[in-house]
Amino acid sequence: MLVFAASDKGGTGRSVTSANLAYQRALTGDHVAYVDFDFGSPTAAAVFDVPGAMRGIAERGLHSYLEGEVPEPARIDIWRQTEHPLLHARPNQSGRLALLPGDAGGGEFVTGEETLDRCVDLLLRLNGEFDLTIVDLSAGRSYAVDMVLAATAHPRMRYVPFRWLVFHRWTRQHVIAAAGLVHKEHGIIRGGVDRGHDEEALRGAIRFVRAAVPEPDSPLWAQGSPAQAAWMQACDDALRRLAAEHRIGDSVVLGAVPLEPVLQWREQLITEEDVLSTQIANKETLEALEEIARRLTDDSCWGRP
């Protein structure tokens, strides 16, 4: 299965959450590929603590592959090449975890037929080799978004299952922006229909993930004053109404990641050791990531029997 991670704005937690979802699925035994299609800022390797690729790689990145400069893009075995002390000792029963990095300084680019064919070739190969392929896209209605919309509408991709995750923070601006990315005239749904997608099928393949969501009842906020607690609850209620009005309400939300101090300071994987041993991360954050990772392939969460 292919999962495309999108967001209208930067700073939504799209990349760090997607990387955590890839990690969680690999822990369950799935073979997982993480594809960095954030061409303007290919920094996924930083989340996985892979040295030498923190800002993309110098040769054989995805940009070079899609432009036909190299026959195959580079792959990084995260378990072998990470400097994360817990990931380097590959957990028992885990599946493969591979990163396909972008090029350092690659930037966005206009896609043509040859670029599209190479994208289709790559996605087909990855889908055949891995149980789950997560494609991290550039923010906004980018060339990367347009390219994968065209690729997934291609006749050769007809039987390849795919899903979209649209990430946004839990604020008014981010709710409105995420809704626009999907539902507005130049959004994902209209763009997909223009490229040959069935509108209802594409709509059914899109779910939203709320990131950095403050929980008014959580211990993190328990020390606040009653006035602060009441104000937070009122804001949360207002945001839920706003999300529903913009067609991104609870019924199409795959999950929410709590506001996590660790992730505010450092984009990283959240492990059991972070929660149980060092106790630097909150249990609720790990549980939320585990649940979203599970729901990625749970058809009942996507309106399917």
Buried (B, 14 or more C-beta within 10 A) or exposed (E): BBBBBBBBBEEBBBBBBBBBBBBBBBBBBBBBBBBBBBBBBBBBBBBBBBEEBBBBBEEBBBBBBBBEEBEEBBBBEBBEBBEBEBBEEBBEEBBBBBBBBBBBEBEEBEBEEEBBBBBBBBBBEBBEEBBBBBBBBBBBBBBBBBBBBBBBBBEEBEEBEBBBBBBBBBBEEBBBBBBBBBBBEEBBBBBBBEBEBEEEEBBBBBBBBBBBBEBBEEEBBEEEEEEEBEEBEEBBEEBBEBBEEBEBBEEBBBBBBBBBEBBEEEBBBBBBEBBEEEEBBBBBBBEBBBBBBBBBBEEEBBEEE
